[in-house]
Amino acid sequence: MFKAKIPNILENIKSNNRKYKYQAVQDIRKMLSVEHSPPVEEIIECGLVPILHEYLLDSSDPKIQFESSWALTNIASSNFTSLMVDYEIHKTFIDLLSLNTPEELLEQNIWALGNIVGDSPANRDLIIREGLIDRIREILSTHNKASLITNISWTGKGNPRPSFEDIQPILPVIKDLLLKYPDNDEVLSDSLWACSFLTEHSLSEAETFDSIVKVGLVPILIKLVQQNSKLQIITPGFRVLGNLLSGSDQVTQHLLDNDILSVFEKFLTNSRVALVKEAFFCLSNITSGSIPQIQRVIDEGIVLKAIKAGIRGEHQNIEVNREILWSIINAISGGSSSQIDYLINNQCILFFSKYFNLAKSQENLFTFYIDSVIILLYRSQAYLKSNDYSSYLKFFHGSFIVEKILEKDFGGYTEQYEKIIVVINETKTFIRDNKLDLTFSALEIFEKEYELDDEFSLNYDNYNYEDENNDDDEHDDDDDDDDDDEHDNSDEHDDFDNGNGDDNDSDSNSNDCQYH
């Protein structure tokens, strides 16, 4: 059917009769608009693309110009998008994003550019550098039709992300859209997704995040997420906030100063797993920050909620539990002595015992997990050295973390296993050299696993536990494995930086936490 029409189209498209010319262009557009197998290749082979471009350039007949734009938009959405660049048709589409262009044609040209930009990062960068952003800002200043600007999100799509020079002019546009269309869900959603794309895996993350702060987007984003309940808005909005929290301590502090913690409650208790994961992702990024920032989430009770959620097994999703674990690991790695004491006093040791297998499912995670356990054990040494025996004994009562962990199968992780042995031997030496009489619920493990000297023995009759009813037998079961067995290997946090958090007695803001 299509092939039968092509001879007529070729005859009429260059006719001096305007009616025949218009009909030919419209027929091409209709042929290219069919849902299944449009004859794009046939139209190209007949040499019709340059002719359509010629009519797109001619504003003397708006109807033919519009039909030409529509036909070329359809070609741009096919496997032959490259022709738009080869024939420099993209430049014409950009030139036609002007105040003098009829609104209907303006909208069609934006759709065409969206198809070209979405084809590849190279096309995206080319079109941005041809002046697209300035044209969009000009349109925003005079047009109120939402459909004209809902495709702003394509400016940030594709990997690799645009360079900072390309991103910077986009940010004020996004801000303008968020402020100008507070009740238009489609515009808000597209704008927020554009911001999300720009803040993920950016080639110039620091500059991008700093610019977002300077433009004034942060309070707008927090307000939108706080006041909305629609998924199409809060999902990309919260994603942007989480991405920003992975930045510098200065950016994180700016978000805290703008009350980002006020939005946490609605996500921590949300019925949608993806949003709960996002909330703990945000928390893990905050706890990878400075000591005052860790204190903020402690004071708000968010860290305690994370520990309780982990211990109770409130979330069956592996990724959610992994984010909870990261948030506590980061707090330990970068926390002060008093903050680590807070974690210990709020069942952090039990929490760590429960999630050994989950941690072991990822090498990167497990390395930080063991480092955190070692930090906790060094903190126990500090209790010993300050004669705070009651605090020290928390490590050996109920959820004795060394006993729990060393009963596990370390598999090939011999380095991590040996790290813990070193700390245990240091503690053993200190106890022996200072002739301390201490109670251990794990005496047998100490003596058998670590081959203690015959002369070194521990008195486990002199100290009373807070809960005298607990003994070794109660903690010899497999409760801590119940949730872990279901954890399979999953995608690693590739965006995290490696670090080592062995020293936690300093109040320095610099730490080597894991962060997104």
C-alpha atoms as one frame of an Amber mdcrd trajectory, in Angstrom:
protein
   0.000   0.000   0.000   2.802   2.403   0.923   4.825   1.626  -2.173   1.804
   2.291  -4.364   1.580   5.840  -3.022   5.229   6.734  -3.444   5.117   7.481
  -7.227   2.266   9.957  -6.625   4.141  11.534  -3.730   7.290  11.955  -5.818
   5.282  13.558  -8.598   3.307  15.943  -6.377   5.841  16.967  -3.733   7.619
  19.349  -6.110   4.424  20.522  -7.803   3.703  24.207  -8.227   0.193  23.421
  -7.082   0.183  24.118  -3.350  -2.696  21.661  -2.742  -0.831  18.763  -4.361
   2.374  19.656  -2.520   0.614  19.781   0.840  -1.125  16.460   0.163   2.194
  14.793  -0.686   3.882  15.983   2.517   0.878  14.982   4.607   0.849  11.525
   3.009   4.505  11.080   3.964   3.738  12.080   7.555   0.809   9.646   7.749
   2.860   6.818   6.295   5.593   7.441   8.888   3.066   7.635  11.730   1.753
   4.098  11.485   2.425   2.011  14.571   3.909  -1.050  12.906   6.713  -1.051
  10.323   6.502   2.491   8.950   8.292   2.736   5.567  11.123   4.928   6.870
  13.820   3.329   4.743  11.738   3.631   1.566  11.125   7.332   2.199  14.855
   7.885   2.752  15.836   5.940  -0.377  13.475   8.063  -2.483  15.439  11.170
  -1.476  12.550  12.745   0.394  14.438  13.759   3.565  16.236  16.770   1.994
  12.932  17.903   0.473  11.164  17.715   3.846  14.032  19.707   5.339  13.631
  22.307   2.617   9.946  22.728   3.491  10.760  22.864   7.216  12.955  25.881
   6.480  10.172  27.616   4.547   7.860  29.550   6.852   5.753  30.922   4.011
   3.330  27.994   4.297   2.895  27.100   8.038   0.812  23.976   7.333   3.373
  22.401   5.014   6.116  23.437   7.418   4.308  21.734  10.316   3.661  18.524
   8.342   7.331  18.437   7.344   8.408  18.844  10.974   6.100  16.024  12.037
   7.388  13.688   9.297  11.011  14.441  10.223  10.195  13.888  13.906   9.032
  10.381  13.027  12.245   9.689  11.128  14.196  10.996  14.142  12.433   8.404
  16.304  13.474   5.540  13.993  16.784   3.753  13.519  17.851   6.531  11.157
  18.180   9.338  13.718  21.720  10.040  12.530  20.307  11.546   9.326  19.033
  14.487  11.373  22.627  15.350  12.231  24.081  14.353   8.853  21.727  16.761
   7.041  22.062  19.345   9.881  18.305  19.216  10.350  18.875  19.441  14.128
  20.167  22.982  13.636  16.947  23.942  11.877  14.860  22.514  14.712  16.886
  24.580  17.199  16.625  27.728  15.065  12.864  27.293  15.014  12.710  27.375
  18.825  12.039  31.081  18.710   9.404  33.458  19.956   8.127  33.955  16.415
   7.467  30.263  15.786   3.801  29.197  16.006   3.121  27.228  19.191   2.045
  24.086  17.346   5.263  23.995  15.317   7.319  24.892  18.403   5.949  21.881
  20.244   6.615  19.576  17.282  10.212  20.770  16.959  10.814  20.124  20.659
   9.563  16.566  20.203  11.940  16.132  17.276  14.892  17.378  19.308  13.879
  15.045  22.125  14.133  12.104  19.723  17.556  13.205  18.509  18.916  13.878
  21.994  17.602  10.556  23.276  19.426   8.652  20.544  22.906   9.039  22.038
  24.990  11.096  24.493  26.954  12.434  21.517  23.771  13.850  19.938  22.678
  15.193  23.326  25.938  17.070  23.875  25.965  18.359  20.303  22.466  19.807
  20.565  23.069  21.327  23.992  26.155  23.063  22.606  24.181  24.325  19.640
  22.274  26.556  22.062  19.287  24.432  23.058  19.247  25.543  26.707  19.175
  29.246  25.914  16.281  28.656  23.516  14.344  26.696  26.138  14.812  29.464
  28.699  13.527  31.967  26.154  10.456  29.811  25.527   9.798  29.537  29.262
   9.747  33.287  29.594   6.793  33.663  27.216   4.930  30.343  26.905   2.724
  28.702  29.504   1.761  25.571  27.608   3.066  22.707  29.727   3.547  20.340
  26.803   6.192  22.659  25.385   8.561  22.038  28.244   7.772  18.590  29.621
  10.620  17.082  27.610  13.272  18.976  29.544  14.326  15.638  31.077  16.150
  14.545  27.921  18.864  17.119  28.532  20.269  14.980  31.332  19.745  11.457
  29.994  22.384   9.113  28.678  25.771   7.863  29.837  28.210   9.408  30.191
  26.429  12.380  31.708  26.843  15.838  30.178  29.907  17.859  31.116  29.605
  20.551  33.766  29.743  23.263  31.111  26.657  21.712  29.530  24.873  21.073
  32.824  25.280  24.485  34.399  22.832  26.362  32.141  20.201  23.626  32.632
  19.910  24.070  36.400  18.223  27.513  36.353  15.787  26.113  33.758  14.834
  23.285  36.111  14.392  25.751  38.957  12.173  27.949  36.760  10.011  24.959
  35.840   9.586  23.820  39.448   8.548  27.308  40.535   6.413  28.140  37.527
   4.361  24.934  37.417   3.795  23.895  41.078   0.458  22.257  40.217   1.452
  20.530  36.990   2.479  16.998  37.941   3.857  16.179  34.500   6.154  19.204
  34.422   7.284  18.632  38.009   7.997  14.952  37.372   9.948  15.549  34.148
  11.930  18.367  35.725  12.796  16.281  38.789  13.844  13.338  36.651  16.068
  15.687  34.639  17.677  16.805  37.890  18.029  13.186  38.951  19.816  12.248
  35.734  22.176  15.212  36.108  23.142  14.268  39.662  23.828  10.577  38.993
  27.312   9.515  37.898  28.160  13.067  36.930  31.562  13.584  35.347  31.952
  16.712  37.485  29.966  15.857  40.602  31.404  18.489  42.927  30.790  21.361
  40.527  27.284  20.109  39.687  26.282  19.730  43.341  27.731  23.114  44.283
  25.826  24.738  41.425  22.569  23.117  42.554  23.150  24.625  45.989  24.009
  28.070  44.581  21.021  28.123  42.223  18.754  27.563  45.230  17.253  24.239
  44.217  17.665  22.463  47.573  14.853  24.144  49.574  12.536  23.817  46.558
  13.288  20.093  46.259  12.775  19.444  49.974   9.487  21.352  50.004   8.186
  19.448  46.969   9.046  16.073  48.472   7.685  17.054  51.872   4.354  18.355
  50.626   3.582  15.777  47.942   2.357  12.223  48.149   2.309  11.434  44.416
   4.899   8.844  43.441   5.701  10.529  40.135   6.973  13.518  42.116   8.393
  12.148  45.359  10.310   9.291  43.696  12.585  11.437  41.490  12.602  14.233
  44.084  13.886  12.031  46.874  16.343  10.418  44.466  17.887  13.831  43.792
  18.212  14.514  47.523  19.880  11.147  48.033  22.335  11.845  45.220  23.205
  15.218  46.722  23.819  13.630  50.118  26.541  11.531  48.502  28.499  14.717
  47.883  30.760  16.725  50.142  30.120  17.379  53.823  29.348  20.973  52.860
  26.541  19.918  50.518  25.199  17.483  53.115  25.234  20.246  55.725  23.277
  22.511  53.382  20.579  19.847  53.087  20.516  19.364  56.858  20.235  23.116
  57.356  17.229  23.068  55.030  15.539  20.417  57.176  15.894  17.372  54.950
  15.405  15.146  58.000  11.786  16.285  58.167  10.984  14.138  55.115  12.518
  10.934  56.442   9.555   9.681  58.443   7.249   9.387  55.444   9.821   7.261
  53.614  11.123   5.077  56.447   7.589   3.819  57.028   6.445   3.834  53.400
   4.738   0.760  51.987   6.853   0.928  48.831  10.148  -0.905  49.203  11.953
   1.345  46.715  11.217   4.438  48.799  12.269   2.758  52.059  15.526   1.739
  50.377  16.001   5.326  49.205  15.480   6.591  52.764  18.154   4.325  54.227
  20.378   5.147  51.242  20.063   8.796  52.290  20.767   7.903  55.908  23.911
   5.977  54.940  25.156   9.025  53.066  24.561  11.290  56.067  26.321   8.896
  58.444  29.302   8.913  56.086  29.656  12.614  56.840  31.109  14.571  59.730
  30.675  13.851  63.435  28.139  16.707  63.894  26.149  15.351  60.937  26.115
  11.867  62.444  24.932  13.463  65.687  22.010  15.115  63.887  20.556  11.783
  62.754  21.243  10.294  66.196  19.407  13.175  67.891  16.477  12.783  65.501
  16.205   9.120  66.487  16.741   7.955  62.899  19.817   5.852  63.666  17.972
   4.091  66.492  15.071   3.357  64.111  17.540   1.839  61.665  19.038  -0.450
  64.318  15.618  -1.540  65.563  14.357  -2.151  62.037  17.387  -4.321  61.375
  17.118  -6.322  64.599  13.382  -6.890  64.225  13.719  -7.884  60.603  11.060
  -5.367  59.587  12.188  -5.455  55.965  12.496  -8.646  53.977  14.130  -6.911
  51.031  17.874  -7.562  50.795  18.682  -4.152  49.343  16.826  -2.341  52.128
  18.680  -4.322  54.788  21.952  -3.683  53.014  21.333   0.080  53.134  20.485
  -0.182  56.850  23.755  -2.019  57.414  25.716   0.602  55.471  24.171   3.390
  57.545  25.369   1.809  60.805  28.777   0.835  59.405  29.338   4.434  58.300
  28.280   5.788  61.691  30.823   3.526  63.394  33.575   4.269  60.873  33.263
   8.032  61.224  31.687   8.432  64.653  33.210   9.802  67.831  33.803   7.688
  70.923  30.579   8.921  72.504  28.621   8.130  69.336  30.037   4.610  69.241
  29.066   4.268  72.914  25.540   5.290  71.949  25.435   2.616  69.251  26.769
  -0.041  71.617  24.207   0.910  74.273  21.434   0.596  71.687  22.042  -2.992
  70.608  24.454  -2.284  67.787  26.367  -5.462  68.685  23.256  -7.600  68.334
  22.493  -5.852  65.044  25.955  -6.694  63.682  25.688 -10.301  64.812  22.433
 -10.661  62.892  23.755  -9.422  59.551  27.019 -11.288  59.148  25.831 -13.332
  56.149  24.335 -10.304  54.434  27.614  -8.441  54.833  29.559 -11.421  53.498
  27.486 -11.457  50.326  29.487  -8.479  49.052  33.255  -8.264  49.355  33.287
  -4.490  49.574  30.562  -4.459  52.215  32.186  -7.254  54.200  35.514  -5.436
  54.357  33.855  -2.402  55.923  31.726  -4.620  58.140  34.794  -6.308  59.647
  36.539  -2.950  59.995  33.531  -1.736  61.972  33.571  -4.808  64.187  37.253
  -4.142  64.859  36.437  -0.521  65.758  33.859  -1.815  68.239  36.411  -4.199
  69.714  38.985  -1.450  70.062  36.317   0.544  71.836  35.952  -2.384  74.208
  39.670  -2.089  74.916  39.144   1.557  75.788  36.538   0.460  78.343  39.082
  -1.911  79.857  41.784   0.720  80.016  39.436   3.142  81.768  38.324   0.420
  84.229  34.791   0.551  82.834  34.317  -3.196  83.121  30.521  -3.138  83.038
  30.562  -1.528  79.580  33.257  -3.920  78.454  31.213  -6.929  79.451  28.432
  -5.937  77.051  30.632  -7.371  74.333  30.615 -10.783  75.983  27.064 -11.073
  77.140  23.937 -11.969  75.252  25.026 -11.145  71.711  28.763 -11.565  72.214
  29.863 -10.375  68.810  33.203 -12.155  68.575  31.661 -15.491  69.464  28.770
 -14.987  67.049  30.954 -13.912  64.167  33.711 -16.451  64.591  31.159 -19.251
  64.632  30.324 -18.210  61.077  31.958 -19.496  57.937  34.405 -16.863  56.711
  34.965 -18.776  53.510  37.835 -17.167  51.637  37.906 -14.056  53.768  41.039
 -15.049  55.707  42.342 -11.486  55.843  39.211 -10.287  57.642  39.331 -13.251
  60.005  42.961 -12.569  60.882  42.210  -8.903  61.578  39.794  -9.885  64.319
  42.276 -12.386  65.747  44.855  -9.603  66.066  42.470  -7.445  68.108  41.497
 -10.397  70.317  45.133 -11.198  71.005  45.835  -7.576  71.885  42.931  -7.632
  74.323  44.066 -10.961  75.745  47.556  -9.573  76.334  46.201  -6.487  78.059
  44.008  -8.570  80.371  46.897 -10.871  81.197  49.473  -8.113  81.718  47.117
  -6.240  84.008  45.963  -9.375  85.830  42.299  -8.533  85.323  39.572 -10.858
  86.585  36.744 -10.658  84.099  33.731 -12.722  83.215  33.472 -14.152  79.695
  30.556 -16.040  78.305  32.840 -17.284  75.549  35.675 -18.687  77.629  35.719
 -21.925  75.681  36.078 -20.181  72.354  38.857 -17.991  73.672  40.791 -20.942
  74.998  40.248 -23.292  72.060  40.133 -20.987  69.062  42.906 -18.654  70.105
  45.138 -21.217  71.816  45.526 -19.228  75.009  48.529 -20.051  77.165  47.838
 -22.541  79.939  48.775 -19.941  82.531  46.195 -17.536  81.143  42.756 -18.209
  82.570  39.679 -16.080  83.022  37.558 -15.860  86.104  33.922 -15.820  85.104
  32.436 -15.819  88.617  33.190 -12.288  89.745  30.904 -10.204  87.557  27.137
 -10.070  87.346  25.446  -9.412  84.041  22.630  -6.940  83.623  20.404  -9.879
  82.737  21.498 -12.747  84.922  19.218 -15.231  83.212  21.132 -15.276  79.933
  23.925 -17.802  79.456  25.900 -19.302  76.639  23.333 -21.916  75.755  20.709
 -19.304  74.976  22.948 -17.807  72.333  24.104 -20.973  70.722  21.132 -21.180
  68.386  20.851 -20.113  64.778  18.476 -17.189  65.202  20.988 -14.810  63.747
  21.056 -16.831  60.562  17.332 -16.831  59.878  17.301 -13.729  57.741  20.788
 -14.071  56.387  20.328 -17.322  54.503  18.068 -15.632  52.001  20.662 -13.062
  51.028  22.214 -13.709  47.658  24.931 -11.758  45.977  23.531  -8.573  44.544
  24.819  -5.563  42.672  27.653  -3.953  44.534  27.654  -0.325  45.564  29.948
   0.630  42.734  29.599   4.277  43.602  31.208   3.846  46.991  34.759   4.868
  47.712  37.080   2.522  49.541  38.218   3.473  52.989  39.406   2.230  56.318
  37.902   3.240  59.597  40.249   1.860  62.214  40.605   4.945  64.375  37.546
   6.332  66.052  38.738   8.067  69.189  39.338  11.282  67.324  36.646  13.873
  66.828  38.020  14.781  63.432  35.439  15.361  60.705  37.445  13.404  58.205
  36.700   9.721  57.957  36.980   6.922  55.470  33.383   5.809  55.471  31.667
   4.084  52.654  29.314   6.369  50.777  27.234   6.421  47.625
